[in-house]
Amino acid sequence: MRLLARFAEAVDARSFIDIEAAHVDGCLYHGRASLDFAERMIELGGRVRVPTTLNLGSVDLIHPELFRGTKEHAENGARLMRAHVELGCAPTFTCAPYQTAWRPRFGAQNAWGESNAIVFANSVIGARTNRYGDFIDLCCAMTGRAPAYGLHLIENRLARAIVEIVSIPEAWDTERLAVAVGHTIGRRCGGLVPAIVGLPAGTSEDDLKALGAAAASSGAVALFHVVGCTREAPDLETTCGGLTPELRLQLTTEDLREAARSLSNVADGGPLGVVSLGTPHFSIAEFARLMPLLDGARPLIDIFVNCSRATLEELRKRDWEAPLRAARVTLVADTCLYVSALMKPGVGAIMTNSGKCAYYAPGNLGVGIAYGSLAECVASARAGKVVRL
């Protein structure tokens, strides 16, 4: 509580609020400090006071043979994950807790870590959370309290930017559009809450997930509104609360094409080593889209798909795991390709349908990256090179 009180002073919060749940990002191993902190909380007899889910860790505890890093990193990473479970957290190990049984209700006050989960909770569900970093997220979970500031307060949830989609590239699906829009508003809106006008009616929850993940990666977006779609945006006037927007953007076909192009540094036709899907973690609906695309010739390169334990269990219930593996799909639980040592050294460039993975993988993994639609990713895996459809 002393740590939270100091944090509240730093963000100029005048009081605390009770929270209903937490999502802790601090079980990803970055060094001894994170492990020492968690184990000190155990030593002091600490337990979380609200339902608390866990973000992905450094290793796949279900498939430990996939890890290609050092023995020390594997052991400490697993030790950190288990330490959080000992503190009473649920062993979800997913960056998409909204796909689990712990999905928050509309209006719930929570304390969540993990940027894509935060923006999804605020925007798509209409729950309330700020961006809580490592250690502070666990402090909130252990006290059941959070500072009353930022997006916990209604007045800070109003849109301060209006983003209008004027024209859309022909033949683009809603997934690719969502990533391009998200990447753009992340770069252009800064910390302003954007209201998006003009997304197609067929935009799905997974599309909104992709939009938010891209926006939270390329910028500081923790909440967006889609007018006529998301919970707090029935119309533009309500979304802005009568305030004059500080920024107005109009996105044209060329703007969106350029946003998508900027996520690749591997040329069309360039050789690939791996395809990576599921950043954020793949949903069952996304697996349903993937399955028919895998019919036909077996891919020349591996396809890694990151998902939660809950989704993996559902795959097994539907008897989808065997055909996926037969199509050269490696299923990864508990972690993600771009934050863990899962690829063989020197395997080559990655292709992904994720704006988040495309943004972070070059820096995290030191590899070339190609961004494309889900269909393009599968076609490219089949060809072993970047294919555009």
DRENRO-290675 format. One record per residue (C-alpha): residue number from 1; x, y, z. Coordinates in steps of 0.05 Angstrom, whole numbers, plus 5000, padded with zeros to 4 digits. Each point is the difference from the previous one (the first is absolute). Example, Ala and Ser with C-alpha at 12.3 -4.5 7.8 and 13.67 -1.06 7.14 Angstrom:
<rec drenza="1" X="5246" Y="4910" Z="5156"/>
<rec drenza="2" X="5027" Y="5069" Z="4987"/>
This chain:
<rec drenza="1" X="5000" Y="5000" Z="5000"/>
<rec drenza="2" X="5059" Y="5047" Z="5013"/>
<rec drenza="3" X="5023" Y="4988" Z="4928"/>
<rec drenza="4" X="4931" Y="5016" Z="4974"/>
<rec drenza="5" X="4996" Y="5063" Z="5042"/>
<rec drenza="6" X="5066" Y="5024" Z="4970"/>
<rec drenza="7" X="4975" Y="4983" Z="4931"/>
<rec drenza="8" X="4935" Y="5038" Z="5013"/>
<rec drenza="9" X="5041" Y="5062" Z="5019"/>
<rec drenza="10" X="5040" Y="4994" Z="4935"/>
<rec drenza="11" X="4936" Y="4999" Z="4957"/>
<rec drenza="12" X="4965" Y="5053" Z="5043"/>
<rec drenza="13" X="4944" Y="4954" Z="5022"/>
<rec drenza="14" X="4962" Y="5027" Z="5060"/>
<rec drenza="15" X="4967" Y="4935" Z="5022"/>
<rec drenza="16" X="4995" Y="4925" Z="4987"/>
<rec drenza="17" X="4945" Y="4957" Z="4971"/>
<rec drenza="18" X="4981" Y="4928" Z="5013"/>
<rec drenza="19" X="5014" Y="4955" Z="4940"/>
<rec drenza="20" X="4963" Y="4937" Z="4979"/>
<rec drenza="21" X="5058" Y="4964" Z="4966"/>
<rec drenza="22" X="5072" Y="5006" Z="4977"/>
<rec drenza="23" X="5043" Y="4974" Z="4943"/>
<rec drenza="24" X="5074" Y="4996" Z="5017"/>
<rec drenza="25" X="5053" Y="5010" Z="4946"/>
<rec drenza="26" X="5059" Y="4990" Z="5046"/>
<rec drenza="27" X="5008" Y="4924" Z="4991"/>
<rec drenza="28" X="5042" Y="5010" Z="4937"/>
<rec drenza="29" X="5072" Y="4991" Z="5023"/>
<rec drenza="30" X="5045" Y="5060" Z="4986"/>
<rec drenza="31" X="5053" Y="4986" Z="5053"/>
<rec drenza="32" X="5009" Y="4987" Z="5075"/>
<rec drenza="33" X="4963" Y="5063" Z="5022"/>
<rec drenza="34" X="4932" Y="4972" Z="4977"/>
<rec drenza="35" X="5013" Y="4933" Z="5033"/>
<rec drenza="36" X="5026" Y="5031" Z="5065"/>
<rec drenza="37" X="4938" Y="5044" Z="5004"/>
<rec drenza="38" X="4950" Y="4943" Z="4992"/>
<rec drenza="39" X="5037" Y="4954" Z="5048"/>
<rec drenza="40" X="5005" Y="5056" Z="5052"/>
<rec drenza="41" X="4924" Y="5006" Z="4997"/>
<rec drenza="42" X="4995" Y="4925" Z="5012"/>
<rec drenza="43" X="5049" Y="5005" Z="5058"/>
<rec drenza="44" X="4956" Y="5054" Z="5032"/>
<rec drenza="45" X="4938" Y="4956" Z="4994"/>
<rec drenza="46" X="4970" Y="5039" Z="4943"/>
<rec drenza="47" X="4937" Y="4978" Z="4963"/>
<rec drenza="48" X="4958" Y="5035" Z="4947"/>
<rec drenza="49" X="4934" Y="5027" Z="5026"/>
<rec drenza="50" X="4961" Y="5002" Z="4934"/>
<rec drenza="51" X="4995" Y="4951" Z="4942"/>
<rec drenza="52" X="5067" Y="5008" Z="4964"/>
<rec drenza="53" X="5019" Y="4972" Z="4932"/>
<rec drenza="54" X="5072" Y="4994" Z="4976"/>
<rec drenza="55" X="5030" Y="5025" Z="4936"/>
<rec drenza="56" X="5046" Y="4956" Z="4958"/>
<rec drenza="57" X="5067" Y="4979" Z="5028"/>
<rec drenza="58" X="5068" Y="4984" Z="4970"/>
<rec drenza="59" X="4989" Y="4926" Z="4990"/>
<rec drenza="60" X="4945" Y="4953" Z="4978"/>
<rec drenza="61" X="4989" Y="4957" Z="5061"/>
<rec drenza="62" X="4957" Y="4952" Z="4960"/>
<rec drenza="63" X="5052" Y="4992" Z="4945"/>
<rec drenza="64" X="5066" Y="5014" Z="5035"/>
<rec drenza="65" X="5039" Y="4966" Z="4943"/>
<rec drenza="66" X="4985" Y="5060" Z="4955"/>
<rec drenza="67" X="5046" Y="5047" Z="5040"/>
<rec drenza="68" X="5068" Y="5012" Z="4967"/>
<rec drenza="69" X="5030" Y="5049" Z="5049"/>
<rec drenza="70" X="5048" Y="4988" Z="5058"/>
<rec drenza="71" X="4985" Y="4950" Z="5055"/>
<rec drenza="72" X="5004" Y="5057" Z="5051"/>
<rec drenza="73" X="4949" Y="5042" Z="4964"/>
<rec drenza="74" X="4953" Y="4942" Z="4992"/>
<rec drenza="75" X="5005" Y="4981" Z="5074"/>
<rec drenza="76" X="4992" Y="5071" Z="5026"/>
<rec drenza="77" X="4944" Y="5015" Z="4951"/>
<rec drenza="78" X="4961" Y="4939" Z="5023"/>
<rec drenza="79" X="5015" Y="5016" Z="5072"/>
<rec drenza="80" X="4972" Y="5071" Z="4992"/>
<rec drenza="81" X="4936" Y="4974" Z="4968"/>
<rec drenza="82" X="4990" Y="4949" Z="5056"/>
<rec drenza="83" X="5015" Y="5053" Z="5053"/>
<rec drenza="84" X="4941" Y="5041" Z="4976"/>
<rec drenza="85" X="4955" Y="4939" Z="5003"/>
<rec drenza="86" X="5023" Y="4990" Z="5072"/>
<rec drenza="87" X="4976" Y="5071" Z="5014"/>
<rec drenza="88" X="4930" Y="4978" Z="4980"/>
<rec drenza="89" X="4999" Y="5022" Z="4927"/>
<rec drenza="90" X="4964" Y="4956" Z="4949"/>
<rec drenza="91" X="5049" Y="4965" Z="4953"/>
<rec drenza="92" X="4970" Y="5028" Z="4937"/>
<rec drenza="93" X="5067" Y="5023" Z="4970"/>
<rec drenza="94" X="4967" Y="5038" Z="4943"/>
<rec drenza="95" X="5003" Y="5070" Z="4972"/>
<rec drenza="96" X="4926" Y="4993" Z="4983"/>
<rec drenza="97" X="4965" Y="4989" Z="5067"/>
<rec drenza="98" X="4936" Y="5027" Z="4969"/>
<rec drenza="99" X="4996" Y="4933" Z="4962"/>
<rec drenza="100" X="4996" Y="4962" Z="5066"/>
<rec drenza="101" X="4947" Y="4989" Z="5054"/>
<rec drenza="102" X="5029" Y="5062" Z="5036"/>
<rec drenza="103" X="4974" Y="5049" Z="4948"/>
<rec drenza="104" X="4979" Y="5064" Z="5038"/>
<rec drenza="105" X="4931" Y="5031" Z="4998"/>
<rec drenza="106" X="4983" Y="5067" Z="4970"/>
<rec drenza="107" X="5019" Y="5056" Z="5048"/>
<rec drenza="108" X="5043" Y="4957" Z="5045"/>
<rec drenza="109" X="5059" Y="5034" Z="5033"/>
<rec drenza="110" X="5062" Y="4957" Z="4989"/>
<rec drenza="111" X="5075" Y="5005" Z="5003"/>
<rec drenza="112" X="5029" Y="4968" Z="4937"/>
<rec drenza="113" X="5070" Y="4994" Z="4972"/>
<rec drenza="114" X="5016" Y="4981" Z="4927"/>
<rec drenza="115" X="4986" Y="5055" Z="4948"/>
<rec drenza="116" X="4953" Y="4962" Z="4954"/>
<rec drenza="117" X="4959" Y="4973" Z="5057"/>
<rec drenza="118" X="4993" Y="5070" Z="5029"/>
<rec drenza="119" X="4977" Y="5031" Z="4936"/>
<rec drenza="120" X="4951" Y="4943" Z="4986"/>
<rec drenza="121" X="4970" Y="5003" Z="5070"/>
<rec drenza="122" X="4990" Y="5075" Z="4996"/>
<rec drenza="123" X="4977" Y="5004" Z="4929"/>
<rec drenza="124" X="4963" Y="4937" Z="4981"/>
<rec drenza="125" X="4973" Y="4978" Z="5068"/>
<rec drenza="126" X="4992" Y="5068" Z="5032"/>
<rec drenza="127" X="5036" Y="4980" Z="5064"/>
<rec drenza="128" X="5047" Y="5051" Z="5031"/>
<rec drenza="129" X="5075" Y="4994" Z="5011"/>
<rec drenza="130" X="5063" Y="5040" Z="4991"/>
<rec drenza="131" X="5065" Y="4972" Z="4972"/>
<rec drenza="132" X="5030" Y="4967" Z="5062"/>
<rec drenza="133" X="5072" Y="4978" Z="4995"/>
<rec drenza="134" X="5039" Y="4945" Z="5034"/>
<rec drenza="135" X="4998" Y="4999" Z="5076"/>
<rec drenza="136" X="4945" Y="5052" Z="5005"/>
<rec drenza="137" X="4950" Y="4952" Z="4968"/>
<rec drenza="138" X="5016" Y="4948" Z="5053"/>
<rec drenza="139" X="4995" Y="5052" Z="5055"/>
<rec drenza="140" X="4930" Y="5017" Z="4975"/>
<rec drenza="141" X="4981" Y="4926" Z="4999"/>
<rec drenza="142" X="5027" Y="4989" Z="5071"/>
<rec drenza="143" X="4964" Y="5060" Z="5030"/>
<rec drenza="144" X="4937" Y="5000" Z="4957"/>
<rec drenza="145" X="5011" Y="5075" Z="4989"/>
<rec drenza="146" X="5022" Y="5046" Z="4944"/>
<rec drenza="147" X="5013" Y="5075" Z="4996"/>
<rec drenza="148" X="4939" Y="5039" Z="4976"/>
<rec drenza="149" X="5029" Y="5035" Z="4939"/>
<rec drenza="150" X="5002" Y="4995" Z="4924"/>
<rec drenza="151" X="4952" Y="4953" Z="4966"/>
<rec drenza="152" X="4968" Y="4978" Z="5065"/>
<rec drenza="153" X="4964" Y="5068" Z="4998"/>
<rec drenza="154" X="4943" Y="5012" Z="4951"/>
<rec drenza="155" X="5023" Y="5069" Z="4980"/>
<rec drenza="156" X="5066" Y="4973" Z="4974"/>
<rec drenza="157" X="4967" Y="4949" Z="4955"/>
<rec drenza="158" X="4970" Y="5051" Z="4952"/>
<rec drenza="159" X="5029" Y="5003" Z="4930"/>
<rec drenza="160" X="5050" Y="5056" Z="4987"/>
<rec drenza="161" X="5016" Y="4980" Z="4928"/>
<rec drenza="162" X="4955" Y="4982" Z="4941"/>
<rec drenza="163" X="5027" Y="4951" Z="4948"/>
<rec drenza="164" X="4958" Y="4994" Z="4937"/>
<rec drenza="165" X="5011" Y="4944" Z="4951"/>
<rec drenza="166" X="4986" Y="5033" Z="4933"/>
<rec drenza="167" X="5017" Y="4943" Z="4952"/>
<rec drenza="168" X="5022" Y="4928" Z="5006"/>
<rec drenza="169" X="5047" Y="4961" Z="4953"/>
<rec drenza="170" X="4961" Y="4955" Z="4953"/>
<rec drenza="171" X="4997" Y="4926" Z="5021"/>
<rec drenza="172" X="5027" Y="5013" Z="5070"/>
<rec drenza="173" X="4969" Y="4958" Z="5054"/>
<rec drenza="174" X="4980" Y="5031" Z="5067"/>
<rec drenza="175" X="5061" Y="4969" Z="5036"/>
<rec drenza="176" X="5050" Y="5035" Z="4956"/>
<rec drenza="177" X="4961" Y="5065" Z="5004"/>
<rec drenza="178" X="4998" Y="4996" Z="5076"/>
<rec drenza="179" X="5075" Y="4991" Z="5006"/>
<rec drenza="180" X="5014" Y="5058" Z="4953"/>
<rec drenza="181" X="4952" Y="5046" Z="5037"/>
<rec drenza="182" X="5028" Y="4978" Z="5068"/>
<rec drenza="183" X="5072" Y="5011" Z="4978"/>
<rec drenza="184" X="4983" Y="5069" Z="4974"/>
<rec drenza="185" X="4963" Y="5025" Z="5061"/>
<rec drenza="186" X="5055" Y="4974" Z="5044"/>
<rec drenza="187" X="5051" Y="5042" Z="4962"/>
<rec drenza="188" X="4955" Y="5062" Z="4991"/>
<rec drenza="189" X="4956" Y="5006" Z="5062"/>
<rec drenza="190" X="5051" Y="4996" Z="5055"/>
<rec drenza="191" X="4964" Y="4996" Z="5067"/>
<rec drenza="192" X="4934" Y="5027" Z="4973"/>
<rec drenza="193" X="4939" Y="4955" Z="5001"/>
<rec drenza="194" X="4977" Y="4992" Z="4928"/>
<rec drenza="195" X="4930" Y="4992" Z="4973"/>
<rec drenza="196" X="5002" Y="4960" Z="4935"/>
<rec drenza="197" X="4947" Y="5013" Z="4947"/>
<rec drenza="198" X="4990" Y="4956" Z="4938"/>
<rec drenza="199" X="5021" Y="4929" Z="5020"/>
<rec drenza="200" X="4957" Y="4950" Z="4961"/>
<rec drenza="201" X="4940" Y="4968" Z="5034"/>
<rec drenza="202" X="5032" Y="4931" Z="4994"/>
<rec drenza="203" X="5058" Y="5018" Z="5046"/>
<rec drenza="204" X="5007" Y="4943" Z="5050"/>
<rec drenza="205" X="5024" Y="4996" Z="5071"/>
<rec drenza="206" X="5065" Y="4969" Z="4976"/>
<rec drenza="207" X="5008" Y="5059" Z="4951"/>
<rec drenza="208" X="4992" Y="5048" Z="5058"/>
<rec drenza="209" X="5051" Y="4959" Z="5039"/>
<rec drenza="210" X="5049" Y="5008" Z="4943"/>
<rec drenza="211" X="4986" Y="5075" Z="4994"/>
<rec drenza="212" X="5011" Y="5012" Z="5074"/>
<rec drenza="213" X="5064" Y="4958" Z="5002"/>
<rec drenza="214" X="5030" Y="5039" Z="4942"/>
<rec drenza="215" X="4980" Y="5067" Z="5030"/>
<rec drenza="216" X="5028" Y="4983" Z="5069"/>
<rec drenza="217" X="5066" Y="4976" Z="4968"/>
<rec drenza="218" X="5015" Y="5059" Z="4954"/>
<rec drenza="219" X="4974" Y="5051" Z="5050"/>
<rec drenza="220" X="4971" Y="5010" Z="5069"/>
<rec drenza="221" X="4927" Y="4985" Z="4984"/>
<rec drenza="222" X="4964" Y="4967" Z="5058"/>
<rec drenza="223" X="4929" Y="5015" Z="4978"/>
<rec drenza="224" X="4967" Y="5011" Z="4932"/>
<rec drenza="225" X="4927" Y="5007" Z="4980"/>
<rec drenza="226" X="4968" Y="4975" Z="4936"/>
<rec drenza="227" X="4939" Y="5043" Z="4989"/>
<rec drenza="228" X="4937" Y="4956" Z="4995"/>
<rec drenza="229" X="5038" Y="4938" Z="5021"/>
<rec drenza="230" X="5036" Y="5001" Z="5067"/>
<rec drenza="231" X="4963" Y="5005" Z="5066"/>
<rec drenza="232" X="5013" Y="5073" Z="5017"/>
<rec drenza="233" X="4991" Y="5028" Z="4930"/>
<rec drenza="234" X="4928" Y="4998" Z="4977"/>
<rec drenza="235" X="5011" Y="5064" Z="4960"/>
<rec drenza="236" X="5054" Y="5052" Z="4991"/>
<rec drenza="237" X="4969" Y="5052" Z="5045"/>
<rec drenza="238" X="4996" Y="4952" Z="5059"/>
<rec drenza="239" X="5070" Y="4975" Z="4987"/>
<rec drenza="240" X="5030" Y="5070" Z="5002"/>
<rec drenza="241" X="4956" Y="5024" Z="5057"/>
<rec drenza="242" X="4989" Y="5067" Z="4967"/>
<rec drenza="243" X="5074" Y="5016" Z="5001"/>
<rec drenza="244" X="5037" Y="5028" Z="4939"/>
<rec drenza="245" X="5050" Y="4948" Z="4975"/>
<rec drenza="246" X="5074" Y="5018" Z="5003"/>
<rec drenza="247" X="5016" Y="4960" Z="4938"/>
<rec drenza="248" X="4963" Y="4980" Z="4936"/>
<rec drenza="249" X="5028" Y="4948" Z="4952"/>
<rec drenza="250" X="4973" Y="4976" Z="4934"/>
<rec drenza="251" X="5028" Y="4933" Z="4976"/>
<rec drenza="252" X="4999" Y="4986" Z="4925"/>
<rec drenza="253" X="5015" Y="4937" Z="4961"/>
<rec drenza="254" X="5072" Y="5022" Z="4990"/>
<rec drenza="255" X="5009" Y="5017" Z="5075"/>
<rec drenza="256" X="4977" Y="4930" Z="5018"/>
<rec drenza="257" X="5043" Y="4966" Z="4947"/>
<rec drenza="258" X="5061" Y="5038" Z="5025"/>
<rec drenza="259" X="4985" Y="4980" Z="5072"/>
<rec drenza="260" X="4998" Y="4927" Z="4980"/>
<rec drenza="261" X="5063" Y="5007" Z="4958"/>
<rec drenza="262" X="5038" Y="5032" Z="5058"/>
<rec drenza="263" X="4991" Y="4936" Z="5040"/>
<rec drenza="264" X="5044" Y="4960" Z="4953"/>
<rec drenza="265" X="5075" Y="5003" Z="4987"/>
<rec drenza="266" X="5003" Y="4937" Z="4957"/>
<rec drenza="267" X="4985" Y="5009" Z="4927"/>
<rec drenza="268" X="4945" Y="4962" Z="4963"/>
<rec drenza="269" X="5029" Y="4934" Z="4977"/>
<rec drenza="270" X="5053" Y="5002" Z="5054"/>
<rec drenza="271" X="5018" Y="4934" Z="5036"/>
<rec drenza="272" X="4967" Y="4983" Z="5066"/>
<rec drenza="273" X="5020" Y="4956" Z="5059"/>
<rec drenza="274" X="4936" Y="4999" Z="5042"/>
<rec drenza="275" X="4928" Y="5025" Z="5000"/>
<rec drenza="276" X="4976" Y="5025" Z="5068"/>
<rec drenza="277" X="4926" Y="5008" Z="5018"/>
<rec drenza="278" X="4966" Y="5016" Z="5065"/>
<rec drenza="279" X="5028" Y="5065" Z="5026"/>
<rec drenza="280" X="4955" Y="5013" Z="5039"/>
<rec drenza="281" X="4982" Y="4927" Z="5013"/>
<rec drenza="282" X="4957" Y="4967" Z="4947"/>
<rec drenza="283" X="4926" Y="4990" Z="5015"/>
<rec drenza="284" X="4958" Y="4940" Z="4981"/>
<rec drenza="285" X="4967" Y="5043" Z="4946"/>
<rec drenza="286" X="5068" Y="5015" Z="4970"/>
<rec drenza="287" X="5018" Y="4925" Z="5000"/>
<rec drenza="288" X="4934" Y="4988" Z="4964"/>
<rec drenza="289" X="5023" Y="5049" Z="4946"/>
<rec drenza="290" X="5068" Y="4967" Z="4997"/>
<rec drenza="291" X="4978" Y="4928" Z="4992"/>
<rec drenza="292" X="4972" Y="5003" Z="4929"/>
<rec drenza="293" X="5059" Y="5041" Z="4977"/>
<rec drenza="294" X="5046" Y="4941" Z="5018"/>
<rec drenza="295" X="4964" Y="4952" Z="4952"/>
<rec drenza="296" X="5046" Y="4982" Z="4944"/>
<rec drenza="297" X="5075" Y="4994" Z="4993"/>
<rec drenza="298" X="5040" Y="4996" Z="5065"/>
<rec drenza="299" X="5038" Y="5065" Z="5016"/>
<rec drenza="300" X="5075" Y="5003" Z="4986"/>
<rec drenza="301" X="5013" Y="5037" Z="5065"/>
<rec drenza="302" X="4973" Y="4996" Z="5071"/>
<rec drenza="303" X="4939" Y="5039" Z="5023"/>
<rec drenza="304" X="5003" Y="5019" Z="5074"/>
<rec drenza="305" X="4932" Y="5016" Z="5031"/>
<rec drenza="306" X="4999" Y="5029" Z="5070"/>
<rec drenza="307" X="4937" Y="4989" Z="5041"/>
<rec drenza="308" X="4976" Y="4994" Z="5072"/>
<rec drenza="309" X="4992" Y="4935" Z="5039"/>
<rec drenza="310" X="4925" Y="5009" Z="4997"/>
<rec drenza="311" X="5001" Y="5005" Z="4924"/>
<rec drenza="312" X="5048" Y="4941" Z="4994"/>
<rec drenza="313" X="4952" Y="4958" Z="5042"/>
<rec drenza="314" X="4942" Y="5020" Z="4954"/>
<rec drenza="315" X="5041" Y="4980" Z="4939"/>
<rec drenza="316" X="5009" Y="4931" Z="5030"/>
<rec drenza="317" X="4925" Y="4994" Z="5014"/>
<rec drenza="318" X="4986" Y="5015" Z="4928"/>
<rec drenza="319" X="5054" Y="4951" Z="4975"/>
<rec drenza="320" X="5035" Y="5057" Z="4963"/>
<rec drenza="321" X="5069" Y="4990" Z="5031"/>
<rec drenza="322" X="5021" Y="4940" Z="4957"/>
<rec drenza="323" X="4983" Y="5031" Z="4933"/>
<rec drenza="324" X="5034" Y="5065" Z="5020"/>
<rec drenza="325" X="5064" Y="4964" Z="5018"/>
<rec drenza="326" X="4996" Y="4959" Z="4935"/>
<rec drenza="327" X="4999" Y="5066" Z="4963"/>
<rec drenza="328" X="5067" Y="5020" Z="5032"/>
<rec drenza="329" X="4968" Y="5043" Z="5054"/>
<rec drenza="330" X="5037" Y="5006" Z="5066"/>
<rec drenza="331" X="4951" Y="5017" Z="5056"/>
<rec drenza="332" X="5031" Y="5045" Z="5054"/>
<rec drenza="333" X="4965" Y="5011" Z="5068"/>
<rec drenza="334" X="5020" Y="5043" Z="5060"/>
<rec drenza="335" X="5047" Y="5045" Z="4959"/>
<rec drenza="336" X="5010" Y="5033" Z="4932"/>
<rec drenza="337" X="5051" Y="4993" Z="4944"/>
<rec drenza="338" X="5022" Y="5073" Z="5002"/>
<rec drenza="339" X="5017" Y="5000" Z="5075"/>
<rec drenza="340" X="5029" Y="4930" Z="5008"/>
<rec drenza="341" X="5057" Y="4959" Z="4970"/>
<rec drenza="342" X="4958" Y="4952" Z="4958"/>
<rec drenza="343" X="5031" Y="5006" Z="4931"/>
<rec drenza="344" X="5063" Y="4966" Z="4977"/>
<rec drenza="345" X="5059" Y="5049" Z="4996"/>
<rec drenza="346" X="5009" Y="5028" Z="4931"/>
<rec drenza="347" X="4933" Y="4974" Z="4975"/>
<rec drenza="348" X="4987" Y="5063" Z="4959"/>
<rec drenza="349" X="4945" Y="5050" Z="4992"/>
<rec drenza="350" X="4930" Y="4996" Z="5030"/>
<rec drenza="351" X="4932" Y="5013" Z="4969"/>
<rec drenza="352" X="4941" Y="5018" Z="5043"/>
<rec drenza="353" X="4929" Y="5026" Z="4996"/>
<rec drenza="354" X="5010" Y="5038" Z="5066"/>
<rec drenza="355" X="5016" Y="5074" Z="5002"/>
<rec drenza="356" X="5027" Y="4991" Z="5070"/>
<rec drenza="357" X="5048" Y="4944" Z="4980"/>
<rec drenza="358" X="5021" Y="5038" Z="4938"/>
<rec drenza="359" X="5016" Y="5061" Z="5042"/>
<rec drenza="360" X="5040" Y="4965" Z="5055"/>
<rec drenza="361" X="5032" Y="4938" Z="4968"/>
<rec drenza="362" X="5057" Y="5036" Z="4962"/>
<rec drenza="363" X="5025" Y="5031" Z="5065"/>
<rec drenza="364" X="4985" Y="4941" Z="5046"/>
<rec drenza="365" X="5025" Y="4945" Z="4955"/>
<rec drenza="366" X="5047" Y="5036" Z="4951"/>
<rec drenza="367" X="4963" Y="4972" Z="4939"/>
<rec drenza="368" X="4969" Y="5026" Z="4937"/>
<rec drenza="369" X="4924" Y="5005" Z="5000"/>
<rec drenza="370" X="4945" Y="4996" Z="4949"/>
<rec drenza="371" X="4929" Y="5020" Z="5017"/>
<rec drenza="372" X="4940" Y="4971" Z="4963"/>
<rec drenza="373" X="4930" Y="4974" Z="5006"/>
<rec drenza="374" X="4986" Y="4931" Z="5030"/>
<rec drenza="375" X="4989" Y="4971" Z="4930"/>
<rec drenza="376" X="5066" Y="5031" Z="4976"/>
<rec drenza="377" X="5037" Y="4971" Z="5060"/>
<rec drenza="378" X="4975" Y="4929" Z="4984"/>
<rec drenza="379" X="5016" Y="5008" Z="4926"/>
<rec drenza="380" X="5069" Y="5025" Z="5018"/>
<rec drenza="381" X="5012" Y="4942" Z="5047"/>
<rec drenza="382" X="4982" Y="4953" Z="4943"/>
<rec drenza="383" X="5048" Y="5035" Z="4953"/>
<rec drenza="384" X="5056" Y="5015" Z="5050"/>
<rec drenza="385" X="5002" Y="5072" Z="4977"/>
<rec drenza="386" X="4957" Y="5063" Z="5005"/>
<rec drenza="387" X="4938" Y="4992" Z="4957"/>
<rec drenza="388" X="4948" Y="5054" Z="4989"/>
<rec drenza="389" X="4928" Y="4982" Z="4980"/>
